């Protein structure tokens, strides 16, 4: 398997925090006792739990990539799953709901890979690695809150096949993301003209316009000029991948896809979009 998936060039440093971030003495603290306790939980989580957990997860990923056989692979997936489960609980207690949301979704993906090793692929392992690194980005921001609490992530799904549309929307539902569906390019353009989306998921083989051309047109719209676009298609050749990038696509997945894999990937993109907008 590709060790490069978690190479140093793809990592952000584990955040470190200065002494002046220490919790103030109780006599100086303001607000309710609950507020003081929450502040202490966040400080402890960010300064102790988070850096240690990220290092453990990165080491676990390295062991996973180097697994000599199926037995070792399954064992390392189980260990990663337990670590991520504990992380999700600690993040929720500390009020870091975005981290908890990503960790919970990642735990579901790890469980799926553990229970069905035939679903383990280079792309699915890349999603695992991306989720770990994105959680580290969230830790570095260090601010409690729930980015999607006021308004759930809004995703445009474009595919002319009803079964494919349903498969994508079900994948999004696994990570509690809402979606708007379009069965052709014209409907998709109409939606993208009037609505700002957090993410757009495009098929390539549409009846009235191919997905690459549609992506270029969407990129010309003020509302979604910078919206992340994931191509989900039956095509898996180099030319299609190149066209996806040239037309403004951000990512590329092939059908059939693992639902929770797409769900985790979509959640990361949606949260990152919202954080950039802050």
Buried (B, 14 or more C-beta within 10 A) or exposed (E): EEEEBBEEEEBEEBBEBEEEEEBEEEEEBEEEEEEBEBBBBBBBBBBEBBBEBBEBBBEBBEBBBEBEEEEEBBBBBEBBBEBBBBBBEBBBEBBBBBBBBBBBBBBBBBBBBBEEEEBBBEBBBBBBBBBBBBBBBBBBBBEBEEBBEEEBBBBBBBBBEEEBBEBBBEBBEBBBBBBBBBBBBBBBBEBBEEEBBBBBBBBBEBEEBBBBBBBBBBBEBEBBEEBBBBBBBEBEEEEBBEBBEEBBBBBBBBBEBBBBBBBBBBBBBBBBBBBEEE
